[in-house]
Each structure stands twice: as structure tokens, then as C-alpha cells.
Amino acid sequence: MIKGIISSKNQVTIPLEVRSALRLKVGDQLEWNIVGQSVTVARAKPDIEAALREAQTPQNIQALQDWTGGDTLRFLREMRDGDPLEQDQ
């Protein structure tokens, strides 16, 4: 079991093991799901429609590439077929 400590500012540092398992990087969003007395944390699914709207101009194509980790087609296939992180478990 991985543990964390709540700081005086009510903040928790995400342990390295969790960041690695979820492939988190700075700026990623998380989803918190409360069920009874338990909480699960998952990487939030990105808003594909917003990214595609932003990428409709040539100057924003690089932003889309950056947002998808440089492989837009692979990213869209993963979103269509499901999260590979969920399939690995």
C-alpha cells in the first residue's frame, strides 16, 4: 500500500509509484471518484473535441502534436478503442 500525508495546506504529493503507473506529467488532470469511504484516482480523459477545435489552424497543429505526445493518430486510436492503461490491468 502506498501512503501519502496531507500538508497544512491540504495538499498531497502524488507518490512516484502512482505518477509512474498512471504515466502522469506536469499539467495532467486527475479524476477523483468517491465511493463510500474509499477514493480512486485516475488520469482524466482529455477533451478531444476542444483540442480538435483549437487545431483547425496551421499554427495550432504543433499544439495538438504536443498535447497528444507527438503521435496524434495513435492517441486518437487509443481514445476510440479504450484506454490501454485500463486494458493492461
N, C-alpha and C positions, 0 to 999 in steps of 0.2 A: 504494500500500500504506500502511495506517495502522499506526503503531508506538506501542508503549507501553513504559514502563520499570517493572521490578519494584522496589518500595521495600525498605528494610531490614526492613520488617515483612511482606515477601512479598505486598504489595498492589499492584494495578494500577488506575489510574484509567481508567475507560471513556471513550475519546475522544468528544467531542461528535458527531462524524460518525456513530459507531456508535450512541450513545444516540438520535440523531435517526432514523437508519434503522430501528432496532428499536422506536421510539416508547417508550423506557424512561422511567420516572419513579421517584422515590424509593420504595423498598419493593418494587419489582418483583423477581421471582425470575428467575434465569438458569439455563439448562441448558448444561452443558459436555459435548461429545462428543469423545472422543479416538480418532483413527484413525491408527495408525502414529505418525508424527512430527508430525501436524497436530492442531489442536484447532479445533472450531467452537463458536461461542457463539450461543445463541438465547434469545429470551424464553420462559420456561417457560409452558406452558399452565396456566391456573388450575384449581383443584379445584372444578368446578361443583357437584358433589353436596354438598360441605361448605358452600358458600355458600347453597344452597337449604335445607339443614337449618337453618342459622342464621336464615334469613329467614322461618321459619314463624310468627313472632310479629310483631305490628304494629310494635313498637319496632325491629325489625331490618330492616324494609323499606327504611328510609333507608340502612342499612349496605350492603344489596345494591345500591341505586342508586349509592352512592359507589363500590363495588367494581367495578361494570360501567361506570363513566364516565357514569352518568346515563341510559343507554339500555339497559335490561335486555333488551328484545326483540331489538334489533339485536345485542347481544352474544351472546345465545343462538343467533340465526340464524347468526352468524359461526362459532360453535363447532360447530354442526350441519353447516354447508356447507364448513367448512375455513377456515383462517387466511388472510385477504385479503393479508397480507404475503407469504405463500408464493406466492399466485396472481399478484401484481404482478411477480414476478421472472422 
